[in-house]
Amino acid sequence: MRETWVVGAASNRFGKMKDSGREAATRVALAALRSSGLAPKDIGYTFVSNCFGIAEHQAHVGPLINGGLGIPDVPSCTIESACSSSSAGLHEAFVHVAGGFVDAALVIGSEKLSHLDTLAATSYFAIAADYPFETKNGATFPGLYATLATAYQATFPTRPEMLGAVAIKNHANAARNPHAHFQKEITMGTYLHSPIIASPLRLYDCCPFSDGAAAVVVAAKEFVKSPVSEPLVIRASARAGSITEMQDRPDLLGLPATRTAAAKAFRQAHLEPKDIDFLEVHDCFTIAEVLALEDLGFFPQGTAAPAALEGVTARDGRLPVNPSGGLKAKGHPVSATGASQVVEIFEQFNGRAPGREVPRTETALAHNVGATGGSCSVHIFSRR
């Protein structure tokens, strides 16, 4: 396979967009191309994620975006993998470029739901779970992740302050991120006095509904003669799935898909967790960050929650996690989330993250989950 790079990346600010999802996707795609030094005509394939485009009465959005980029004859494929959609798109781009099918590919994720009321937006999110067995029986995503948190707390001593430390850290990082939905810090008092959403999860344990768009340009090393930005070498691109329905899983102390995808990724990269300098992990809820760090192999089971309270995962800690602010505070525009994790890594590698720089940026890992773990993508990046 050919050595494959991320040579450009861009994101808009997450939150509430005036643009349509299609317009936002086209704008960030052009920005990502500018940061790469490539032109639209260099792109051989686009992979577009837009899970809930039907909320804007628009499906088959890829060719429309390509038309806006001036490359209407380039093939496009819509990738839907719930919250891990654009990281699944990145995997497909990697396969196409590394395999020699195209020299460069564009990955785009975009979502807009802010024009819907809360009930409608929640209903759209909920169809990513098992609709007949979970959703129709009242299981929302806060409820499902609260079930995971309850199982974790029943097995390991976990004080509320431990999950609170995850939220506080990610809000502090997002306060320095111009792309973030919530650019404000919170205190432990704010966290502990926030209302219960689904016990034991509080308001500040939960990520927001966000609009947003992000794009990533992937190209073969041999195709990029003189990169204008420091590229990310894609050392590993791995995906895995697991049983969707939580009642059928052997345990609730993690996500099997994360464990499988992580094992594949570390084998591909010939690396171990100790070799990774910082992470962007899927923290739709604070318990999700805790489980991810353990499933990925960075902490033994039962130890990631106290590690957050001890500052181990802070930007200046031993293992910085979610310097972007994560889904928790940067925001979660479903289809854009996976690509936005790569945007953060690209900006960190290129010195474009003022105020939130991590001290070491030689290697990084991005972890992105669909729903409660039915899908998972793990990517590992390094400098040249």
C-alpha positions in Angstrom: 0.0 0.0 0.0 1.1 3.6 -0.6 2.0 5.9 2.3 -1.1 8.0 2.8 -1.3 11.5 4.4 -3.9 13.9 5.7 -2.7 17.0 3.9 -5.5 19.5 4.7 -8.4 19.9 7.2 -10.9 22.5 8.2 -13.9 23.0 10.4 -16.5 25.7 11.0 -17.6 26.7 14.5 -20.0 24.2 16.0 -23.2 25.4 17.5 -26.1 26.8 15.5 -25.5 27.4 11.8 -27.3 29.9 9.5 -26.1 28.0 6.5 -27.7 24.8 5.3 -25.7 21.6 5.9 -24.9 21.5 2.2 -23.6 25.1 2.1 -21.5 24.5 5.3 -20.1 21.3 3.9 -19.0 23.1 0.7 -17.4 26.0 2.6 -15.3 23.7 4.8 -14.4 21.5 1.9 -12.9 24.5 0.1 -11.1 25.6 3.3 -9.6 22.1 3.7 -8.4 22.2 0.1 -6.8 25.6 0.6 -5.0 24.3 3.6 -3.7 21.3 1.6 -2.4 23.2 -1.4 -4.5 21.0 -3.7 -7.3 22.1 -6.0 -10.7 20.5 -6.4 -9.6 19.0 -9.7 -7.0 16.9 -7.8 -9.8 15.1 -6.0 -10.7 11.7 -7.3 -13.4 10.7 -4.9 -15.5 12.4 -2.2 -16.9 10.6 0.8 -19.8 12.6 2.4 -21.5 12.0 5.7 -24.9 13.6 6.5 -26.9 11.2 8.7 -29.9 13.5 9.2 -30.0 15.3 5.9 -33.6 14.3 5.6 -34.3 16.9 8.4 -33.5 19.4 5.7 -35.4 17.4 3.1 -32.2 16.7 1.2 -30.7 13.3 0.5 -28.0 12.4 -2.0 -26.1 15.5 -1.0 -22.6 14.4 -2.2 -23.1 15.2 -5.9 -24.6 18.6 -4.9 -21.5 19.4 -2.9 -19.2 18.2 -5.7 -21.2 20.6 -8.0 -20.5 23.4 -5.7 -16.8 22.5 -5.7 -16.7 22.6 -9.5 -16.1 18.8 -9.9 -19.6 17.4 -10.7 -18.1 14.5 -12.6 -16.2 13.2 -9.6 -17.9 10.2 -7.9 -19.3 10.6 -4.4 -20.4 8.2 -1.8 -22.6 8.9 1.2 -21.4 7.2 4.3 -23.7 6.6 7.2 -22.4 5.1 10.4 -24.3 7.1 13.0 -21.9 9.3 15.1 -18.9 7.6 13.5 -19.9 8.5 9.9 -17.1 10.8 8.8 -14.4 8.6 10.5 -15.9 5.7 8.4 -15.6 8.1 5.4 -11.9 8.7 6.4 -11.3 4.9 6.4 -12.8 4.6 2.9 -10.7 7.5 1.7 -7.6 5.8 3.2 -8.4 2.5 1.4 -8.9 4.2 -1.9 -5.7 6.3 -1.7 -3.5 3.7 -0.1 -4.8 1.1 -2.6 -4.0 3.3 -5.6 -7.5 3.7 -6.8 -7.2 7.5 -6.6 -4.4 9.9 -5.7 -6.5 12.2 -3.5 -9.9 12.0 -1.8 -12.0 14.4 0.2 -13.9 13.5 3.4 -16.8 15.7 4.5 -19.1 15.6 7.4 -22.0 18.0 7.9 -25.1 18.1 10.1 -27.9 20.6 10.9 -30.6 20.0 13.4 -31.0 23.3 15.2 -34.1 24.2 13.3 -35.9 21.2 14.9 -37.5 21.2 18.3 -35.8 19.1 21.1 -38.3 16.2 20.7 -37.8 16.0 17.0 -34.0 16.2 17.3 -33.9 13.6 20.0 -36.1 11.3 17.9 -33.7 11.6 15.0 -30.7 10.7 17.2 -32.6 7.8 18.7 -33.1 5.9 15.4 -29.3 5.1 15.5 -30.1 2.7 18.4 -32.2 -0.5 17.9 -35.5 1.1 17.2 -37.9 -1.8 17.9 -36.1 -3.0 21.0 -34.6 0.1 22.6 -36.1 3.3 21.2 -39.7 2.2 21.1 -39.3 1.1 24.7 -38.2 4.5 25.9 -34.4 4.1 25.8 -32.8 7.4 24.8 -29.0 7.8 24.4 -28.7 9.6 27.8 -30.6 6.6 29.2 -28.4 4.0 27.5 -25.1 5.7 28.5 -26.5 6.1 32.0 -26.9 2.3 32.1 -23.2 2.0 31.2 -22.4 4.5 33.9 -24.5 2.7 36.5 -22.7 -0.6 35.7 -19.3 1.1 36.0 -20.2 2.7 39.3 -21.5 -0.6 40.6 -18.2 -2.3 39.8 -15.6 0.4 40.5 -15.6 3.1 43.2 -16.6 6.2 41.2 -17.4 9.4 42.9 -19.4 12.1 41.0 -16.4 14.4 41.1 -14.5 11.9 38.9 -17.0 12.3 36.0 -17.1 16.0 36.8 -13.4 16.2 36.3 -13.8 15.0 32.7 -16.4 17.7 32.0 -14.4 20.4 33.6 -11.3 19.5 31.6 -13.1 19.4 28.3 -14.9 22.7 28.9 -11.5 24.3 29.8 -10.0 23.0 26.5 -13.1 24.1 24.5 -12.8 27.6 26.0 -9.6 28.0 23.9 -11.0 26.4 20.7 -12.6 28.8 18.2 -14.4 25.9 16.6 -16.2 24.9 19.9 -19.9 25.1 20.6 -19.3 26.0 24.3 -16.4 28.3 24.8 -16.7 28.6 28.6 -15.2 26.9 31.6 -17.2 25.4 34.4 -16.4 24.7 38.1 -17.0 21.5 40.1 -19.8 23.4 41.9 -21.5 24.1 38.6 -21.2 20.5 37.6 -22.5 19.1 40.9 -25.4 21.4 41.0 -26.5 20.8 37.5 -29.8 18.8 37.1 -29.9 15.0 36.7 -30.7 14.1 33.0 -30.6 10.3 33.4 -29.2 9.1 36.7 -26.3 9.2 37.4 -25.6 11.5 34.5 -26.1 15.2 35.0 -26.5 18.0 32.5 -22.8 18.6 32.3 -22.1 15.0 31.6 -23.9 15.2 28.3 -22.8 16.6 25.0 -25.0 19.1 23.2 -26.9 18.9 19.9 -24.8 20.9 17.5 -24.8 22.0 13.9 -21.4 21.9 12.2 -19.2 20.8 9.3 -15.7 19.5 8.9 -13.6 18.3 6.1 -10.3 16.4 5.6 -8.1 16.0 2.5 -6.4 12.6 2.1 -3.6 12.1 -0.5 -0.8 9.8 -1.5 2.7 10.8 -0.4 4.0 10.5 -4.0 1.2 12.8 -5.3 2.0 15.7 -2.9 5.3 17.1 -4.1 5.5 20.0 -1.7 3.0 19.9 1.1 2.0 23.4 2.3 1.1 22.1 5.8 2.7 19.5 8.0 0.9 16.3 6.9 -0.4 13.6 9.2 0.9 10.2 8.2 -2.0 7.7 8.5 -0.3 4.9 10.4 -3.5 3.0 11.0 -7.1 3.0 9.9 -9.2 0.4 11.6 -12.9 -0.2 12.1 -15.0 -2.7 14.1 -18.5 -3.4 15.1 -20.2 -5.1 18.0 -23.7 -6.2 19.2 -25.9 -3.1 19.0 -28.4 -4.1 21.7 -26.8 -3.6 25.1 -29.0 -6.3 26.7 -27.2 -8.9 24.5 -23.6 -7.9 25.4 -21.5 -10.1 27.7 -20.8 -7.1 30.0 -21.4 -3.3 30.2 -18.0 -2.2 31.3 -16.9 -1.0 27.9 -17.6 -1.1 24.2 -16.4 -4.3 22.4 -16.1 -2.5 19.1 -13.5 -0.1 20.6 -11.4 -2.9 21.9 -11.4 -4.7 18.6 -10.7 -1.6 16.5 -7.9 -0.5 18.9 -6.2 -3.9 18.7 -6.3 -3.7 14.9 -5.0 -0.2 14.8 -2.1 -0.8 17.1 -1.1 -3.9 15.0 -1.3 -1.9 11.8 0.8 1.0 13.2 3.3 -1.3 15.0 2.8 0.9 18.0 1.5 0.5 21.6 -0.6 2.9 23.8 2.6 4.1 25.5 3.7 5.5 22.1 0.8 7.9 21.7 1.2 11.5 22.7 -2.4 12.7 22.8 -5.9 11.5 22.0 -9.2 12.7 20.6 -11.8 10.2 21.9 -15.6 9.9 21.6 -17.0 11.5 24.8 -20.7 12.0 23.9 -21.1 11.5 27.7 -18.3 11.8 30.3 -18.6 8.0 31.0 -17.9 7.4 27.3 -14.5 9.1 27.7 -13.7 6.9 30.7 -14.7 3.7 28.9 -12.8 4.7 25.8 -9.5 5.2 27.6 -9.8 1.8 29.2 -11.0 0.0 26.1 -8.2 1.6 24.0 -5.7 0.2 26.5 -4.4 3.4 28.1 -5.7 2.6 31.6 -6.6 -0.7 33.4 -10.3 -1.1 34.0 -11.6 1.1 36.8 -8.7 3.6 36.8 -9.5 6.1 34.0 -12.1 7.9 36.1 -9.8 8.7 39.1 -7.0 9.6 36.6 -9.2 12.4 35.3 -9.6 13.8 38.8 -5.8 13.6 39.3 -5.2 15.6 36.2 -3.5 12.8 34.2 -5.6 13.6 31.1 -5.4 17.4 31.2 -3.6 19.2 28.4 -0.5 19.4 30.5 -0.9 16.0 32.0 0.8 12.7 31.2 -1.8 11.8 28.6 -3.7 14.8 27.1 -7.2 13.8 26.1 -9.6 15.9 24.0 -7.6 19.1 23.7 -10.4 20.3 21.4 -12.9 20.1 24.2 -14.3 16.8 22.8 -17.9 16.2 21.9 -18.7 17.2 25.5 -17.9 20.9 24.9 -16.6 21.3 21.3 -20.0 19.9 20.3 -21.4 16.9 18.4 -22.8 17.6 14.9 -23.2 13.8 14.4 -21.7 13.4 10.9 -19.0 16.0 11.3 -17.6 14.7 14.6 -15.1 12.1 13.3 -13.6 14.5 10.8 -13.4 17.3 13.4 -11.3 15.1 15.6 -8.8 14.9 12.7 -9.0 18.7 12.2 -7.9 19.1 15.9 -4.9 16.7 15.4 -4.0 18.5 12.1 -4.1 21.9 13.9 -2.0 20.6 16.8 0.6 19.2 14.4 0.8 22.5 12.5 1.0 24.8 15.5 -2.5 26.2 14.8 -4.0 25.6 18.2 -2.9 28.6 20.2 -3.8 28.5 23.9 -4.6 24.8 23.8 -1.3 23.3 22.5 -0.3 19.9 23.9 3.4 19.6 24.8 4.1 16.6 22.5 2.7 16.2 19.0 4.6 13.4 17.3 1.8 10.8 17.4 -2.0 11.0 18.0 -5.0 8.7 18.0 -8.6 9.5 17.1 -11.4 7.3 18.4 -15.0 7.7 17.1 -18.1 5.6 18.1 -21.4 5.1 16.4 -24.4 5.0 18.8 -23.5 2.9 21.9 -20.8 1.0 20.1 -22.4 -0.7 17.1 -19.6 0.9 15.1 -16.2 2.2 15.9 -13.2 3.7 14.1 -9.7 4.1 15.4 -7.1 6.1 13.4 -3.4 6.6 14.4 -1.4 9.5 13.0 2.3 10.5 13.2 4.6 13.1 11.7 6.7 12.3 8.7 
